[in-house]
Amino acid sequence: MHYHTKAFAEFLPLELYQVLQLRSEVFVVEQTCIYQDMDGKDLKALHVLGKQHEDLLSYARILTEDQAQGEIAVGRVIVAPSLRGTGEGHRLMAYCLSYVAEHFANPSVRISAQAHLVTFYETHGFQSTGKNYLEDGIPHCEMLYTPIQ
């Protein structure tokens, strides 16, 4: 798997199509959740693409400090159904946290985790803030990662 991080303006048309297709496949169809995926944040976000050959198999979106009220946020974390259970989600998150640590002065990261994935994110050092809520009908937990300095 090769990871690439790019701004929206750097997307090739096929890459953008693959990202939107994967996000729709999982977040809208598989999770039967009708919501507006294209929320305007993609335009200023950084996009992490996990590719094998030319196939997009994992993806995450990094919102910078100006988009996330002074913190970094990682969201839209996704692994293609064919790669689930292979550790790809862990590799993707490790890459995202490494990228944030390398490129930002304040590497604290806030996420909105689906409740069933809290343990997954805890293995990467995230801790619950205690804020639990429904987002698009799915239970979520706000979590924060603060690296040891």
C-alpha positions in Angstrom: 0.0 0.0 0.0 1.3 3.5 -0.9 -0.1 6.5 0.9 -0.3 9.9 -0.8 -1.4 13.1 0.9 -2.7 15.9 -1.4 -4.8 19.0 -1.4 -8.2 19.0 -3.2 -6.7 21.0 -6.2 -4.2 18.2 -6.7 -6.7 15.5 -7.4 -6.8 13.9 -10.7 -10.4 13.4 -12.0 -10.2 9.6 -11.5 -8.9 10.0 -7.9 -11.7 12.3 -7.0 -14.2 9.9 -8.5 -12.6 7.0 -6.5 -12.8 8.9 -3.2 -16.4 9.9 -3.7 -17.3 6.4 -4.8 -15.6 4.7 -1.8 -17.1 7.2 0.7 -20.6 6.7 -0.9 -20.3 2.9 -0.9 -19.5 2.7 2.8 -20.9 5.7 4.5 -24.1 6.1 2.5 -25.0 2.6 1.1 -23.4 0.1 3.5 -24.3 2.1 6.6 -27.7 3.0 5.2 -27.2 6.6 6.2 -28.5 9.3 3.9 -26.5 12.5 4.6 -24.6 15.2 2.6 -21.1 13.7 2.3 -19.8 16.6 0.3 -19.9 19.2 3.1 -17.6 21.9 1.7 -14.7 20.9 3.9 -13.0 18.8 1.2 -12.0 21.9 -0.7 -9.5 23.0 2.0 -8.8 19.6 3.6 -5.8 17.3 3.0 -6.7 14.0 1.6 -4.9 10.7 2.4 -5.2 8.1 -0.3 -4.1 4.5 0.3 -3.5 3.0 -3.1 -2.4 -0.3 -4.3 -1.5 0.0 -8.0 -4.2 2.4 -9.2 -6.9 1.2 -6.9 -8.0 3.4 -3.9 -8.4 1.0 -0.9 -8.3 3.4 2.0 -8.9 7.0 2.7 -8.9 9.7 5.4 -9.5 13.4 5.4 -7.4 15.8 7.5 -8.9 19.1 8.5 -6.3 21.7 9.4 -6.3 24.0 12.4 -8.2 26.8 10.7 -11.0 24.4 9.7 -11.2 22.6 13.1 -11.2 25.5 15.6 -7.5 25.4 16.5 -6.9 21.7 16.4 -6.3 19.1 13.7 -9.2 16.8 12.9 -9.1 13.4 11.1 -12.3 12.1 9.6 -13.9 10.2 6.8 -11.6 7.3 7.8 -12.4 4.4 5.5 -11.1 1.1 4.4 -12.5 -0.8 1.4 -14.6 -3.8 2.5 -12.2 -6.2 0.7 -9.4 -5.1 3.1 -11.2 -5.1 6.4 -9.5 -7.3 9.0 -6.1 -7.0 7.4 -4.7 -4.2 9.6 -5.1 -1.6 6.8 -7.2 0.7 9.1 -4.3 0.7 11.7 -1.7 1.4 9.0 -3.9 4.3 7.6 -4.3 5.8 11.1 -0.6 5.5 11.9 0.2 7.2 8.6 -2.3 10.1 9.4 -0.9 10.6 12.9 2.7 10.5 11.6 1.8 13.0 8.8 0.2 15.4 11.4 3.2 15.2 13.7 5.6 16.0 10.9 3.6 18.9 9.3 1.9 20.7 12.1 3.1 22.5 15.2 0.1 21.5 17.4 -0.4 17.9 16.7 -3.4 17.3 18.9 -6.0 15.5 16.9 -9.8 15.4 17.5 -12.0 12.9 15.9 -15.7 12.0 15.8 -15.5 8.2 16.2 -18.4 5.9 15.5 -19.1 4.3 18.9 -18.3 0.7 17.8 -14.8 1.9 16.8 -13.7 3.5 20.1 -11.4 0.6 21.0 -9.8 0.8 17.6 -9.0 4.5 18.1 -7.8 3.9 21.7 -5.1 1.6 20.3 -3.7 4.7 18.5 -3.7 6.8 21.7 -7.0 8.5 21.4 -9.0 9.1 24.6 -12.7 9.8 24.9 -13.6 13.3 25.9 -16.9 11.9 27.4 -19.0 13.6 24.7 -21.3 11.0 23.2 -23.9 11.9 20.6 -25.9 10.8 17.6 -24.6 11.9 14.2 -26.8 11.1 11.3 -28.5 8.5 13.5 -25.2 6.7 14.4 -23.8 6.7 17.9 -20.5 8.7 18.0 -17.9 9.5 20.6 -15.7 12.6 20.5 -12.0 11.5 21.1 -8.8 13.4 21.4 -5.2 12.4 20.6 -2.5 14.4 22.4 1.1 13.1 21.7 3.6 12.9 24.4 5.9 15.9 23.9 
